[in-house]
Amino acid sequence: MELRQLGRTALKVSPVCLGGNVFGWTSDEKASFAVLDDFTASGGNFIDTADVYSTWVPGHKGGESETVLGKWLKSRGNRDKVIVATKVGSDMGNGKKGLKAAYIAQAIEDSLTRLQTDYVDLYQSHRDDEGTPQEETLGAYARLIQAGKVRAIGASNFTAVRLREALDLSAKNGIPRYESLQPEYNLYSRAGYEAELEPLCRKEQIGVIGYFGLASGFLTGKYRSEADFNKSPRGEDMGQYFNERGFRILKALDGVAAEAKATPAQVAIAWLIARPGVTAPIVSATRIEQSHELIKAMRLTLSPAQIAALDRASAA
Ligand SMILES: NC(=O)c1ccc[n+]([C@@H]2O[C@H](COP(=O)([O-])OP(=O)(O)OC[C@H]3O[C@@H](n4cnc5c(N)ncnc54)[C@H](OP(=O)(O)O)[C@@H]3O)[C@@H](O)[C@H]2O)c1
């Protein structure tokens, strides 16, 4: 499988990044290990997590996903074969949040301990922190890179204005810049990224690793009526896609899938992989059958006519 360069870094990643928010949540340790084994055995090498996963689950305090991933890395002895991305900044409780330098210096140690490694390949600001000067945050990251604890940095959920400002500060201060952006991006949610972030990222060669690649499962076509909402804990979020445009997109996915002898999920991911500027969509999988689909999507090439049909169906 051909690997792709992430931004201007030396990191070479598979064209799909395995989303890790499900590890230790809807995917227990055994199921997570099975998916991780399957994904990496078939050429996937890029895995995304965050310190905050999965604080939203009653009884969890954050770090559950990193802990599962760390145990897997340790037990498989394959740390140098895998590109590990994690994030800092979301609210972990007890005042642990934000992008202040002192907090980042502490948070990376906690992540490294849970991940059972001494470096993270891609360390990302989970969300913007307007209460902290970006110069302070970027300085903290520069020190982590200098110390060998982090190989590259990225931003998630940033506006184009704030990302531009961060890039300018890095250039002015001669320190490492954000090399990747993690926005919400999929066939349904396009405008928020495509309007301003996409041109900026393409111009600056920022690697784009969008999240919710399958719109949390909607784009697989498994939610067609409200009776389907109970198929997964993610079902409760599906109402937002149940409108004329959402069903038009599903119909186009069905059509292309039939033509390409693929599934709607594979087609939705292949459309993202083909989008200029995208390095690797992030998609999670809770079962081996789902990780098989990720692998197939990485090998599926859509024709220009199929991409145009999907573009037409998803136009606002
Ligand atoms: N930066 C951020 O703020 C942010 C926010 C959200 C997510 N993320 C990242 O993005 C990743 C992906 O997010 P996500 O998991 O919420 O959304 P997603 O990738 O759009 O949806 C994945 C979910 O869809 C279902 N699915 C996957 N493959 C399928 C298939 N072939 N057939 C049927 N169903 C399938 C699975 O859920 P079921 O178990 O329900 O079947 C899976 O967990 C996360 O793991 C995380 O790393 C980042």
The ligand as an SDF file (V2000), in Angstrom:
LIG
                    3D

 48 52  0  0  0  0  0  0  0  0999 V2000
  -10.5980   16.0020   16.7220 N   0  0  0  0  0  0  0  0  0  0  0  0
  -11.8110   15.8320   17.1840 C   0  0  0  0  0  0  0  0  0  0  0  0
  -12.3950   16.7340   17.7940 O   0  0  0  0  0  0  0  0  0  0  0  0
  -12.4990   14.5210   16.9270 C   0  0  0  0  0  0  0  0  0  0  0  0
  -13.8790   14.4070   17.1910 C   0  0  0  0  0  0  0  0  0  0  0  0
  -14.4730   13.1780   16.9270 C   0  0  0  0  0  0  0  0  0  0  0  0
  -13.7160   12.1020   16.4470 C   0  0  0  0  0  0  0  0  0  0  0  0
  -12.3690   12.2570   16.2390 N   0  0  0  0  0  0  0  0  0  0  0  0
  -11.5190   11.1470   15.7060 C   0  0  0  0  0  0  0  0  0  0  0  0
  -12.1260   10.5950   14.5800 O   0  0  0  0  0  0  0  0  0  0  0  0
  -12.3350    9.1970   14.7800 C   0  0  0  0  0  0  0  0  0  0  0  0
  -13.5720    8.7490   14.0750 C   0  0  0  0  0  0  0  0  0  0  0  0
  -14.7400    9.2790   14.7030 O   0  0  0  0  0  0  0  0  0  0  0  0
  -16.0330    8.4350   14.9270 P   0  0  0  0  0  0  0  0  0  0  0  0
  -15.6740    7.0330   15.2330 O   0  0  0  0  0  0  0  0  0  0  0  0
  -16.8690    9.1330   15.9290 O   0  0  0  0  0  0  0  0  0  0  0  0
  -16.7910    8.5520   13.5310 O   0  0  0  0  0  0  0  0  0  0  0  0
  -16.6950    7.7650   12.1660 P   0  0  0  0  0  0  0  0  0  0  0  0
  -15.3480    7.2890   11.8920 O   0  0  0  0  0  0  0  0  0  0  0  0
  -17.3950    8.6380   11.2110 O   0  0  0  0  0  0  0  0  0  0  0  0
  -17.6630    6.5180   12.4360 O   0  0  0  0  0  0  0  0  0  0  0  0
  -17.1230    5.2910   12.8000 C   0  0  0  0  0  0  0  0  0  0  0  0
  -18.1840    4.3940   13.3780 C   0  0  0  0  0  0  0  0  0  0  0  0
  -19.0510    3.9650   12.3310 O   0  0  0  0  0  0  0  0  0  0  0  0
  -19.3080    2.5730   12.4670 C   0  0  0  0  0  0  0  0  0  0  0  0
  -18.7110    1.8750   11.3270 N   0  0  0  0  0  0  0  0  0  0  0  0
  -17.4110    1.9150   10.9140 C   0  0  0  0  0  0  0  0  0  0  0  0
  -17.2330    1.1620    9.8280 N   0  0  0  0  0  0  0  0  0  0  0  0
  -18.4320    0.6480    9.5280 C   0  0  0  0  0  0  0  0  0  0  0  0
  -18.8810   -0.2010    8.5130 C   0  0  0  0  0  0  0  0  0  0  0  0
  -18.0580   -0.6340    7.5670 N   0  0  0  0  0  0  0  0  0  0  0  0
  -20.1870   -0.5570    8.4960 N   0  0  0  0  0  0  0  0  0  0  0  0
  -21.0320   -0.1070    9.4340 C   0  0  0  0  0  0  0  0  0  0  0  0
  -20.6500    0.7190   10.4440 N   0  0  0  0  0  0  0  0  0  0  0  0
  -19.3670    1.0850   10.4870 C   0  0  0  0  0  0  0  0  0  0  0  0
  -18.6710    2.1270   13.7720 C   0  0  0  0  0  0  0  0  0  0  0  0
  -19.6070    2.3230   14.8240 O   0  0  0  0  0  0  0  0  0  0  0  0
  -20.5970    1.2180   15.3970 P   0  0  0  0  0  0  0  0  0  0  0  0
  -19.8980    0.5190   16.4800 O   0  0  0  0  0  0  0  0  0  0  0  0
  -21.7090    2.0840   15.8650 O   0  0  0  0  0  0  0  0  0  0  0  0
  -20.9740    0.2880   14.2830 O   0  0  0  0  0  0  0  0  0  0  0  0
  -17.5680    3.1500   13.9460 C   0  0  0  0  0  0  0  0  0  0  0  0
  -17.1830    3.3030   15.2850 O   0  0  0  0  0  0  0  0  0  0  0  0
  -12.3130    9.0130   16.2810 C   0  0  0  0  0  0  0  0  0  0  0  0
  -11.9680    7.7090   16.6580 O   0  0  0  0  0  0  0  0  0  0  0  0
  -11.2880   10.0230   16.6940 C   0  0  0  0  0  0  0  0  0  0  0  0
   -9.9910    9.4470   16.5450 O   0  0  0  0  0  0  0  0  0  0  0  0
  -11.7780   13.4520   16.4670 C   0  0  0  0  0  0  0  0  0  0  0  0
  1  2  1  0
  2  3  2  0
  2  4  1  0
  4  5  1  0
  4 48  2  0
  5  6  2  0
  6  7  1  0
  7  8  2  0
  8  9  1  0
  8 48  1  0
  9 10  1  0
  9 46  1  0
 10 11  1  0
 11 12  1  0
 11 44  1  0
 12 13  1  0
 13 14  1  0
 14 15  2  0
 14 16  1  0
 14 17  1  0
 17 18  1  0
 18 19  2  0
 18 20  1  0
 18 21  1  0
 21 22  1  0
 22 23  1  0
 23 24  1  0
 23 42  1  0
 24 25  1  0
 25 26  1  0
 25 36  1  0
 26 27  1  0
 26 35  1  0
 27 28  2  0
 28 29  1  0
 29 30  1  0
 29 35  2  0
 30 31  1  0
 30 32  2  0
 32 33  1  0
 33 34  2  0
 34 35  1  0
 36 37  1  0
 36 42  1  0
 37 38  1  0
 38 39  2  0
 38 40  1  0
 38 41  1  0
 42 43  1  0
 44 45  1  0
 44 46  1  0
 46 47  1  0
M  CHG  2   8   1  16  -1
M  END
$$$$
